[in-house]
Amino acid sequence: IINIFLSSKSLDNCFIDIRDVVITNSNYRSGSVNWEKTSCNVPKFFNNFPVITQGFIAGDIHKNTVTLGREGSDYSAAIIANILNAEEVILFKDVDGIYDVDPKKNDLAVKYDFLSYDNLSVILDKGCNIVHHKTIKPLSNNNIILKIKNFNNLEAKGTVIK
C-alpha cells in the first residue's frame, strides 16, 4: 500500500518482499533467523533507497512464509539494521517512550529520556513490554542507537537507547 501510494505521488521507492531476504528455519510461528543466509541477502536487496518492505514475516529455504513471533516487526527492523550496520533505528509506539511503569495504568509513570542497553534489559526483565529482548540483541551488538517514539505525538522526545 505504501509502495503504491508513494509511486502514485511520483516518489522514488523500491518494494522488496522480505520473504526473499530474511531467511529462517521452518518454525512457522516463530522462525529462527539464519544469519548467514540473511547477511548475504540483505546487502543485495537493500542497495536502492528508499526501500519499502514488510515486517513480522520472513521466508524459509523452501519459500514458505514464516513469522518471526512476538514483536516480529520490530525484530525485522533490528535484523536489517544489524546487517547494514545502521546508525539508528526508530520504533514508533503508542506511548512517548519507555517508562518505569505502564503510563496507561499509572499517571505517576516516569519516562526515561536516555537508557543504556544494559539498563533497558533490566527494565524489560521487570515486565516492560514495549520492546522485546530479541529486538535489542542485534542492535546492541552493533552499537546501533534505538529511539522509541510515539506515532500519535511526533513532537515528543521519546527515549534514546545506546
C-alpha positions, 0 to 999 in steps of 0.5 A: 500500500505504501509502495503504491501510494508513494509511486502514485505521488511520483516518489522514488521507492523500491518494494522488496518482499522480505520473504526473499531476504530474511531467511529462517528455519521452518518454525512457522510461528516463530522462525529462527533467523539464519544469519548467514543466509540473511547477511548475504541477502540483505546487502543485495536487496537493500542497495536502492533507497528508499526501500519499502518492505514488510515486517513480522514475516520472513521466508524459509529455504523452501519459500514458505512464509514464516513469522518471526513471533512476538514483536516480529516487526520490530525484530525485522527492523533490528535484523536489517539494521544489524546487517547494514550496520545502521546508525539508528533505528526508530520504533514508533509506539503508542506511548512517548517512550519507555517508562518505569511503569505502564503510563496507561495504568499509572499517571505517576509513570516516569519516562526515561529520556536516555537508557543504556542497553544494559539498563533497558534489559533490566527494565524489560526483565521487570515486565516492560513490554514495549520492546522485546529482548530479541529486538535489542540483541542485534542492535546492541551488538552493533552499537546501533542507537534505538529511539522509541517514539510515539506515532500519535505525538511526533513532537515528543522526545521519546527515549534514546537507547545506546 
